[in-house]
Amino acid sequence: MKGSSMNTHMGKIVVHNEVIAQYAGGVAVECFGIVGMAGVSVKDGLVKLLKMDSITRGISVALHQNKLILDFHVIVAYGVSILAVADNLISNVKYKVEEFTGIEIEKINIYVDGVRVID
């Protein structure tokens, strides 16, 4: 089991990386300008928009010296500032995930894998 752990006065708490990825993905798709998470097919090299039930495939969670490193593969809405969307995503995810897990985030990497026109 891959997870992030912390020790408290009552014992050890382990949060599975999949749980962190699912929560972070939910926070990310709530951000303005994010259409969804992207999944890249290694075989084809194609990028596709992931459905909500497979949102964690577009997010990578790693623990480095008791701090989280999150990688997001996102699809952004056409016509929005990528810099503004990325800043919004970073601030929302950093605040909410740190509050949710109690683990500090060291780095958030954002990979824009596509642009979509939204209706």
PyMOL commands that set and color helices and strands:
alter all, ss='L'
color gray80, all
select helices_A, chain A and resi 17-29+52-58+82-101
alter helices_A, ss='H'
color red, helices_A
select strands_A, chain A and resi 3-8+11-16+34-40+47-49+59-64+67-77+105-116
alter strands_A, ss='S'
color yellow, strands_A
deselect
rebuild
show_as cartoon
